[in-house]
Structures are given as C-alpha cells and as structure tokens.
Amino acid sequence: MSAKIFSMCVGTFLSVTAIAQAQSLGKAGVDSETLFYQELAKESGEDVPKVQGLMDEVPDGLSTKDISPGCDPRRFEDSVVGKKLTTAQYYATVNKYFKNCSSELTRRSTLGILGLLKYSSYIYPMFTHPQIKQVVIKLADGTKVPAILAMKNDPRPRPLVIVRCGVFCSAVQSASIKAYTMMLFDQSPFNLLFLANQTGMDYIYSNKRVTLGGWSEGYESLEVGKWMLEKWEHKDRISSVHLMGISLGGNAAVLGAAFNDKYPLPNGKKVFNSVTSICGVVSLRPTLDKLYSGQIVGRIFTKMTKDHFREAREYVKDVPDLITDENIPGSRRNMPDYIGLLASESLKRRGIASTPESYFKSNNFWNWKEEVKTPLMLWASRDDMVVSNKINTEVVEYSDQYENSPTVGTLNLNYGNHCGFSSAYGMAASAAVLRTFVLNHSPEFVESYNQKQEFPWTFGFKKIGTTQEHVGQSFTFYSQSEEVKVTFRLFNWNGADSCSTAGPWNASGACVQKREYWIPISSLKALGARVPRTDAEAQAMTREFNTKVEFRIKGHPLSGTSSSDFYMTWRSHFE
C-alpha cells in the first residue's frame, strides 16, 4: 500500500469549522481512558475508595513536592533552550537530568496503577476555557477528523503542536487530552491542535468506517500539518509545526516522522520540525498480541474492544457484516487477528489493496528501511502495563540503527506507567520535557522566548529568621477575581524534632509554613495577568504563571535562601 495511493484517498484540501461543544453522538463523549484505568484499579485489587484524596485534583503546574534548586525543571529548561544544542545533545541532556533528579522528582509521587488513576482524574473543564474549542477538519474526499483547537490570545507566530491521541480516543475531555493540554497549552507558549484517533467513536460516527494504525494516521496527520501551513486562515500565526502522538497515536508519530522525510512541502522544507511519540506503539502486531494476552489488562481491554465494536456497528458502513456478534471473536487471543482482518478488509472495500499481513507490515516501524532524519523522540516508561516497553521503545533505545542516531532518541524512564508521567515526576518536569523538545527545534521562536524579563516585588514581605528558608512559591488565580493569591512556603529547621533530619526538600507538616499575599491582578498586567472569565481559564493561568514566573535574588533562585529582598523573572509568549 503506497502512501501515494493513500494520498489520493485522503486528498489535499482541508477546511476547519467550529462545531458545538455538545456532542450529538451519545457515547462519543465518554472518556474511555478513565473508565479503563478505573477498571484496571479494581481488577488489580487496589482499594479505590481509600485513594479518594488522589481524585478531583486540579493540577497547579508545579512538582508534586518542593524541589531543590539543582533539580528544578526550570534549571533543566535553562540548560537546553537557546543553547543551540544538536538533537543528540538534547537527548543526552534530558536523560542526564532525569538520571540525576528522578529520585527527588518521584519522592512522594503516586506510581503504578494508582498513578494512572490520579492522572486520569485531573479536573479541567476545558471547553469552558474561552480559548479552547472543538473543531472538525474536513478533507477533500469527505473525511471528517474531529479535533480540539487551543489558541493563544495574541496573534504572534508561534509553534503549532499537532497531537494524535490514543485508542478509542475521541475529541472530548479524555484523560490524556486534559493532561497534555495542560502541559502543551497552559504551560507552554504553543498553539495546540488535538486530533481524535481514527478508532474514536466520533471519528467512526463521522466517517462510517473502521480505520486503525499509524500508517493511515501518520500520513493523515502530515496532510493536516501541510494544510495548516499552506491553507489555514490563521497560517500567519504558525512559526513551525510539530507532531506528537500518544499511545496508539504514537504509532502515527513514528510513521509520521518517516512520511515527513519522504513527502516535503513544494519548497523542499519538511512539514514537521520535530516529532514526539509518547508511551507510543512502535510495532502494532506484537503490541496487540501482548496487550490482549495480559491476564488483567487483556481481559479488560478485550471487553472494551467488544463494547466499542458493538457500538460502532450502528454507524459503520464499510464492514458492517464483520462486526456482528457472530464475527467478533470470543477469545481475546484471537482479537489481534480479527483487528487485522477488519482493518485490511475496510481498506480493500475503499479501493486500497490490503491483506492482514500487509496491513500489520505497514504498521511496523521497523519495516521502514530508510533511517528517519526528522528529529524524533520516543518518551516512555519501563513500567508501562498497556503498551509493552520491551517490544516498543526499548527496542529503539538499544537498536543498532538508532542507538547513536543524530536525530532519533529515547527518554525511557522507570516510572509513569501508561503516559502518566505527570503523576510520577510532577507536572513541571513533564511539561518541561515536551516544551523544551519543541523549543529546541523552533529556532525561529526561541531567541525572543529566551529573553527573560525582570519584575520587582513591591508588595511587602516580612523578614524571616535564619532558621527558615524558602522552599517554594506559587500563584493561584480564581474565576472573576481581581486578585491573585501568591503563596510562599517556608521551611523551619526548628519546626519539629524531625525537621532537621528531613531537611528542606523532604519535609512536610509542622516543618513547612505558608505566607499568603493577595495581589491586584492589574499590578501584574505586564506579566500577562488578566481577570479569568471561567474556572477553566483560572486553572490555566495558575499553571501558566507557576511555569513562566520564578522568584529570584541576584544570581540565584529564591528557594534555598532566607532572603526577604527578591524579584520575579518571567518569560513572555505564554499569553
């Protein structure tokens, strides 16, 4: 199946139109990811009621605990952004950072299945944010790709990040879409376009067909990026385009990187400056075999798959005869063969030559013989219980072809399970990885972004004693409030008997005190502050300010000192 043939099917003309937030398709709005993680927790024996403290979290964009200045994600960002590092040097730097700081970043973090549950339970009513809306991307052949568009307020050109979400993922407030919108939009100076997965019920409902895998999604994503650069009404707001893929969408990412090399723009430039695969599938068939054979994950995922196909039969027009109860396999071990048959038959009935064997071959990254030249980072965790690390990212990590590649590299961490890096390493460090990889490949944007500005603290601060030191500062915005709360966290060596033993970066309770100041938002207007119109916008601004603003004394971060004379530094372009 050649990409040229597929291109003829996809077409090159796209249009983007806003659609209503309310879904006309009942279960198309269901967050399948969260349901999946809840079932995993129950099946694994986790006592979900006892972890209700993990639920209903509104992330503030900071680390899970106070972090020492040396491991502050801001220092990592400073070490790579604007330093003109090669892609290989970036990989070396980010891996070194996590090697040195992982134990501190994950201290008191929620790991494993409960970490996934926490990650899937973030509260973010994103469609009440004035800058986020659902859209539909229309292709020339009639294909409709449901999507979510998040646009900054100002019109300056900035990187556009296109993200393909995972299996069964619709363009709704799903776990991964919420979490990665926080990191890529609220905590980053980018415009963002989230594309529904081709297995999402809204995609199936809109297109009446069954499609699966990175071969089709990767090329489709490339076509979307190409159109955004050439035909989009706001193309003048794009400085560069970057592709990311999550889980099954990661298969679209790795193959999209290959397509990116092969099908450049008419002027010879590539569509994507960089590509990131997040907890992604590299080889589809062995991943499905491993996934469906799992004793816990396999059972739950099989049930979800059957339910999904049963609902899809109401809308599918290409292979309705293959998704009847009689044809859906009873055994989970037969599910990969069934998916291969279903997907290849769908292609055949749409005029694209295919067999189950050729379908799986085209969705295996290792069958792409040419070395990928597009900067491609694979970010994954070794404890992933859904997408097997050993047969996906770890293979790339130790492959002869890519182990010393100047463009392809891995960040293969110990924790995060399936895409839940923010609950393991904290939102600040996780967002820094995504943000800096894009920025390192956005030279047209970095120079102005990297120019930090200073802003005085003129709101008073009572001196602290020599037995106290700063360990953290944070902003909290509230909907329609004209004031923002600024909180200083202070460690007291004499706070309790355990304080001197715990030290400032591992203490809690009586060892840490808070000072709160309410500051007029109008006084921070130069930093981009404004009165939030909704709760969602207030949450987003909280994460934005906790990312871009740092409290410092001359030459040093404020944290780790006992100073009462300090100022704020901040990066622009987040507004």
QUIKA-V739220 format. One record per backbone hydrogen bond with DSSP energy under -0.5 kcal/mol. CO is the residue of the C=O (numbers start at 0). NH is the residue of the N-H. If there is no record, write none. Layout:
co->{CO	CO}
nh->{NH	NH}
This chain:
co->{1	2	3	4	5	6	9	11	12	14	14	16	23	24	24	25	26	29	30	31	32	33	34	35	36	37	38	39	40	41	45	46	47	48	50	50	51	56	56	61	67	67	68	71	71	72	73	74	75	76	76	79	79	85	86	87	88	89	90	91	92	93	94	95	96	97	100	101	103	105	108	110	110	111	112	113	114	115	117	118	121	123	124	125	128	130	132	133	134	135	135	136	136	137	138	142	143	144	145	146	147	148	149	157	157	158	158	159	159	160	160	161	162	162	163	165	167	168	169	171	173	174	175	176	177	178	179	180	180	181	183	184	187	190	191	192	192	193	194	196	199	200	201	202	203	207	207	208	212	213	214	215	216	217	218	219	220	221	222	223	224	225	226	226	231	233	234	236	236	239	240	240	241	242	243	244	245	246	246	246	247	247	248	249	250	251	252	253	254	255	256	257	258	264	268	273	274	275	275	276	276	277	281	282	283	284	285	286	287	288	289	290	293	295	296	297	298	299	300	301	302	303	304	305	306	307	308	310	311	311	318	318	319	323	323	330	331	333	334	335	336	337	338	339	340	341	342	343	344	345	346	346	347	350	354	355	356	357	358	360	362	362	363	364	366	374	375	376	376	377	377	378	379	380	385	388	388	388	391	391	392	393	395	398	401	405	406	408	410	410	412	415	416	418	419	419	420	420	421	422	425	426	427	428	429	430	431	432	433	434	435	436	437	438	441	441	442	444	445	447	449	452	454	455	464	466	468	469	471	473	475	477	481	483	484	484	485	486	487	487	488	488	489	490	490	491	495	495	497	498	502	507	508	510	512	514	516	516	518	519	520	521	523	523	524	529	531	533	534	535	536	537	538	539	540	541	542	543	543	544	547	549	550	551	552	555	557	560	563	565	566	567	568	569	574}
nh->{5	6	7	8	9	10	140	13	139	16	137	135	25	27	28	28	29	31	34	35	36	37	38	39	40	41	42	43	45	44	47	49	50	51	53	54	54	58	122	426	70	71	71	74	75	76	77	78	79	79	80	82	84	89	90	91	92	93	94	95	96	97	98	99	100	101	104	105	106	108	110	113	114	115	116	117	118	119	120	121	123	125	127	128	131	150	148	18	146	16	137	138	144	14	141	138	145	136	195	134	193	132	191	238	239	160	190	161	241	162	192	243	164	194	245	168	169	196	171	173	177	178	179	180	181	182	183	184	185	186	189	187	189	160	149	162	194	147	164	199	203	204	205	206	207	316	317	210	216	217	218	219	220	221	222	223	224	225	226	227	228	229	230	231	234	236	237	157	238	159	272	273	161	275	163	277	248	249	250	280	250	251	252	253	254	255	256	257	258	259	260	261	262	267	264	242	376	244	277	278	378	246	364	286	287	288	289	290	291	292	293	293	298	299	300	301	302	303	304	305	306	307	308	309	310	311	312	313	314	315	321	322	322	326	327	333	334	337	338	339	340	341	342	343	344	345	346	347	348	349	349	351	350	352	358	359	360	361	362	363	283	364	366	367	368	274	408	276	378	379	410	278	412	383	387	391	393	394	394	395	396	397	398	402	404	87	375	377	379	412	381	419	418	420	422	423	424	425	425	109	429	430	431	432	433	434	435	436	437	438	439	440	440	441	444	445	446	448	449	450	451	569	567	457	467	492	490	559	488	486	484	480	520	518	475	486	516	473	489	514	470	471	512	468	492	494	498	499	501	502	505	510	511	491	489	487	485	518	483	522	523	524	526	528	527	531	479	537	538	539	540	541	542	543	544	545	546	546	547	548	570	568	557	566	555	552	560	469	565	456	551	454	549	452	152}
